[in-house]
Every structure is written in C-alpha cells, then in structure tokens.
Amino acid sequence: MTRTVTLICCLVAAVGLAFYIATHPFHPENRLQDLQLTIGYGLLIIIFFLGFVILADVVTGKIDLSLLLTEHGGGASMSRLQLLIFTFVIGLSLFLIVAGTGKFPTSIPKEVLMMLGISATTYGVSKGIQAGGGLDNKDGSKGGGAPQA
Amino acid sequence: MYIGVLPSGPNPGPFSIVMRTLSTLAYWEGFILLGGFFGTVLWKLLTGGISLEQLLEGDVRHPNAAEGDSTSASPGRAQSLVSTIFVAAYYLLQVVQNPKEFPKLPPDLIAVLAGSQALYLGGKAQAMLLGPLLDFLKRRTP
C-alpha cells in the first residue's frame, strides 16, 4: 500500500514537473534544452523515490538481508564478504569520481576489473569446491541451509 | 567538490540556474541513497543483523565420521580477510586523495590478492576434497 502510494506520488511529481516545464519554457527558441531539463528532473524524482522505497524496506526489515553473507553450510562466507566489500569500494569510488569531475570516467583500469574478477572467481570456485565436497550443514544435517546465491 | 555542469557567469540565466540546481540535487540524491545503502549494510553488519558467525572458521570434512563435517579456525580465511581489507582500504584512500579517475593498483598488490585467494581456495579444497579422494584411491587399490 505504502509502496503504491509512493510510486503514484513519484509519477505525479514527475508528470507535474514535466507539465510545468512544458508550459513555462526557459528557452522558447530552443525547446530541446527544456526537454533535457524535463527528462533530467523526471529521472531524478523517479530514481530517488524508487531508491528510497528500497532503502526504507531494507531498514525496516521488509527486505531481509540477514542471510546476505551466509553460505549453504550455515556459516558466513568469506568470498561473499569480499565481493560485498569490493562492490562497495568500487561503487563509492565511482560516485566520488562522478561528483568530482561531473562526468563518467572514460576508462576503467584493468586492475579494477582484475580485482573484481579475482573476487568473483574466488566465489565461484569456492561454491564449486563446496558442491564437489558435498558439504553438510554445520549442524550435521544434509542440505537445507541458507539459500544459495 | 564539483556539482555544477555549466560555467558560472556574472549573470547566469534561468536555464543555467535550473541546470545547476539539477546537478546539485543529483549529487545529494546520490549521496543520500548510496550513503543510506552503505550505512544500512554496515550498521546491520555491526549489530548482527547480517550474520558474520563462523566467518573465520573453515569446513573440515570427515568422511568416515558419523557426525559429518566439522569446523575449525581457518588461517586461510583470516589472511584472506586481512588482504581484502588492506586492498580495499588502499584503493579507497587513493580515490579520496585524487577523485578524478579510477586509480591504478600496483601489479604487486594484485598479485598479493590473487595469491591470498589461491591460498584460501587451496586450503578449502584440501580440507574438503583431499580426504574423499584419498579414501577413493584407497578403496581402488588392492
């Protein structure tokens, strides 16, 4: 219900803003710039509300993250934690770079890709080893642990 | 911090002002959403909302034991955690000091990370796969 109301508010705000810019042009001779503004503000509003709904659900526990790092056998997974840390680091770096320069970086160094590749490969190989070893749950039972990635 | 996309003149027009406002709003939106997600996950990690139980314990397979697998403290996991945190902190510091482009990591650091992961995976494979393999070979040998 709350989600529906938020989405409706988001769409109404975006459409209202588009209507306002359409009826109050900043550049009557160049409407393309008005279109850019409209799309920019519309996307800003929609992304903010969608992100905010997801964030609110995570905070309130509607989206359950308690098993985010839990592997099939029941304990926390080192490779999942590593992937999480690297994802945060790269995401934060991208935000800082875009905020610092005002544009997306033109290239991504191969070292960054290698870092993420090593992490993702570790996760994949780790799952393979677990599958090959037929890991039981740490309580001794077979299977039925945390959901797999 | 750069948050505008248009050069500021002595008398900026309405379009320039609105465009600059859009950039500022986009900056704060990214800050709030990304900061919120990072902060929430970090908070849940610290308060136990995301379980880190048995993070430094490795699985040891006992194929002949009735109780199945067991766990024990794993040096491989510990060194993997240390190297991961070190590389992540190094990278983040580089970005904070020069937020103009993605910094390049020294090849030696990449090698250390790869070696650390190889060690972790080797230990895990040895603990989980070597025992059954030896049992299998023992059964096949007359």
HADDOCK unambig.tbl for C-alpha pairs under 7 A between the chains (distance, minus, plus):
assign (segid A and resid 26 and name CA) (segid B and resid 14 and name CA) 6.61 0.50 0.50
assign (segid A and resid 26 and name CA) (segid B and resid 15 and name CA) 5.77 0.50 0.50
assign (segid A and resid 37 and name CA) (segid B and resid 19 and name CA) 6.98 0.50 0.50
assign (segid A and resid 41 and name CA) (segid B and resid 22 and name CA) 6.68 0.50 0.50
assign (segid A and resid 44 and name CA) (segid B and resid 26 and name CA) 6.57 0.50 0.50
assign (segid A and resid 48 and name CA) (segid B and resid 29 and name CA) 6.50 0.50 0.50
assign (segid A and resid 51 and name CA) (segid B and resid 33 and name CA) 6.48 0.50 0.50
assign (segid A and resid 52 and name CA) (segid B and resid 33 and name CA) 6.94 0.50 0.50
assign (segid A and resid 55 and name CA) (segid B and resid 36 and name CA) 6.98 0.50 0.50
assign (segid A and resid 55 and name CA) (segid B and resid 37 and name CA) 6.46 0.50 0.50
assign (segid A and resid 59 and name CA) (segid B and resid 40 and name CA) 6.61 0.50 0.50
assign (segid A and resid 65 and name CA) (segid B and resid 50 and name CA) 6.15 0.50 0.50
assign (segid A and resid 66 and name CA) (segid B and resid 49 and name CA) 5.48 0.50 0.50
assign (segid A and resid 66 and name CA) (segid B and resid 50 and name CA) 4.21 0.50 0.50
assign (segid A and resid 66 and name CA) (segid B and resid 51 and name CA) 6.06 0.50 0.50
assign (segid A and resid 67 and name CA) (segid B and resid 50 and name CA) 6.35 0.50 0.50
assign (segid A and resid 67 and name CA) (segid B and resid 51 and name CA) 6.76 0.50 0.50
assign (segid A and resid 68 and name CA) (segid B and resid 50 and name CA) 6.54 0.50 0.50
assign (segid A and resid 69 and name CA) (segid B and resid 51 and name CA) 6.93 0.50 0.50
assign (segid A and resid 75 and name CA) (segid B and resid 53 and name CA) 5.75 0.50 0.50
assign (segid A and resid 75 and name CA) (segid B and resid 54 and name CA) 5.01 0.50 0.50
assign (segid A and resid 75 and name CA) (segid B and resid 55 and name CA) 6.43 0.50 0.50
assign (segid A and resid 76 and name CA) (segid B and resid 51 and name CA) 6.65 0.50 0.50
assign (segid A and resid 76 and name CA) (segid B and resid 52 and name CA) 5.10 0.50 0.50
assign (segid A and resid 76 and name CA) (segid B and resid 53 and name CA) 5.66 0.50 0.50
assign (segid A and resid 76 and name CA) (segid B and resid 54 and name CA) 5.74 0.50 0.50
assign (segid A and resid 76 and name CA) (segid B and resid 55 and name CA) 4.74 0.50 0.50
assign (segid A and resid 77 and name CA) (segid B and resid 55 and name CA) 6.20 0.50 0.50
assign (segid A and resid 78 and name CA) (segid B and resid 55 and name CA) 6.29 0.50 0.50
assign (segid A and resid 78 and name CA) (segid B and resid 77 and name CA) 6.74 0.50 0.50
assign (segid A and resid 82 and name CA) (segid B and resid 84 and name CA) 6.44 0.50 0.50
assign (segid A and resid 86 and name CA) (segid B and resid 88 and name CA) 6.52 0.50 0.50
assign (segid A and resid 89 and name CA) (segid B and resid 88 and name CA) 6.48 0.50 0.50
assign (segid A and resid 89 and name CA) (segid B and resid 92 and name CA) 6.35 0.50 0.50
assign (segid A and resid 93 and name CA) (segid B and resid 92 and name CA) 6.90 0.50 0.50
assign (segid A and resid 93 and name CA) (segid B and resid 95 and name CA) 6.09 0.50 0.50
assign (segid A and resid 96 and name CA) (segid B and resid 99 and name CA) 5.91 0.50 0.50
assign (segid A and resid 97 and name CA) (segid B and resid 99 and name CA) 4.85 0.50 0.50
assign (segid A and resid 97 and name CA) (segid B and resid 100 and name CA) 5.34 0.50 0.50
assign (segid A and resid 97 and name CA) (segid B and resid 101 and name CA) 5.98 0.50 0.50
assign (segid A and resid 99 and name CA) (segid B and resid 1 and name CA) 6.72 0.50 0.50
assign (segid A and resid 99 and name CA) (segid B and resid 2 and name CA) 5.90 0.50 0.50
assign (segid A and resid 99 and name CA) (segid B and resid 3 and name CA) 6.22 0.50 0.50
assign (segid A and resid 99 and name CA) (segid B and resid 27 and name CA) 6.56 0.50 0.50
assign (segid A and resid 100 and name CA) (segid B and resid 1 and name CA) 5.43 0.50 0.50
assign (segid A and resid 100 and name CA) (segid B and resid 2 and name CA) 4.99 0.50 0.50
assign (segid A and resid 100 and name CA) (segid B and resid 99 and name CA) 5.82 0.50 0.50
assign (segid A and resid 100 and name CA) (segid B and resid 100 and name CA) 6.19 0.50 0.50
assign (segid A and resid 101 and name CA) (segid B and resid 2 and name CA) 6.09 0.50 0.50
assign (segid A and resid 101 and name CA) (segid B and resid 100 and name CA) 6.00 0.50 0.50
assign (segid A and resid 102 and name CA) (segid B and resid 2 and name CA) 6.31 0.50 0.50
assign (segid A and resid 102 and name CA) (segid B and resid 3 and name CA) 6.59 0.50 0.50
assign (segid A and resid 102 and name CA) (segid B and resid 5 and name CA) 6.54 0.50 0.50
assign (segid A and resid 105 and name CA) (segid B and resid 101 and name CA) 6.18 0.50 0.50
assign (segid A and resid 108 and name CA) (segid B and resid 102 and name CA) 6.54 0.50 0.50
assign (segid A and resid 109 and name CA) (segid B and resid 102 and name CA) 6.81 0.50 0.50
assign (segid A and resid 109 and name CA) (segid B and resid 104 and name CA) 6.28 0.50 0.50
assign (segid A and resid 111 and name CA) (segid B and resid 104 and name CA) 6.21 0.50 0.50
assign (segid A and resid 111 and name CA) (segid B and resid 105 and name CA) 5.81 0.50 0.50
assign (segid A and resid 115 and name CA) (segid B and resid 110 and name CA) 6.87 0.50 0.50
assign (segid A and resid 118 and name CA) (segid B and resid 114 and name CA) 6.43 0.50 0.50
assign (segid A and resid 122 and name CA) (segid B and resid 117 and name CA) 6.53 0.50 0.50
assign (segid A and resid 126 and name CA) (segid B and resid 121 and name CA) 6.54 0.50 0.50
assign (segid A and resid 129 and name CA) (segid B and resid 125 and name CA) 6.02 0.50 0.50
assign (segid A and resid 133 and name CA) (segid B and resid 128 and name CA) 5.31 0.50 0.50
assign (segid A and resid 133 and name CA) (segid B and resid 129 and name CA) 5.51 0.50 0.50
assign (segid A and resid 136 and name CA) (segid B and resid 68 and name CA) 6.82 0.50 0.50
assign (segid A and resid 136 and name CA) (segid B and resid 69 and name CA) 6.16 0.50 0.50
assign (segid A and resid 138 and name CA) (segid B and resid 69 and name CA) 6.69 0.50 0.50
assign (segid A and resid 138 and name CA) (segid B and resid 70 and name CA) 6.54 0.50 0.50
assign (segid A and resid 140 and name CA) (segid B and resid 67 and name CA) 5.85 0.50 0.50
assign (segid A and resid 140 and name CA) (segid B and resid 68 and name CA) 5.73 0.50 0.50
assign (segid A and resid 140 and name CA) (segid B and resid 69 and name CA) 6.63 0.50 0.50
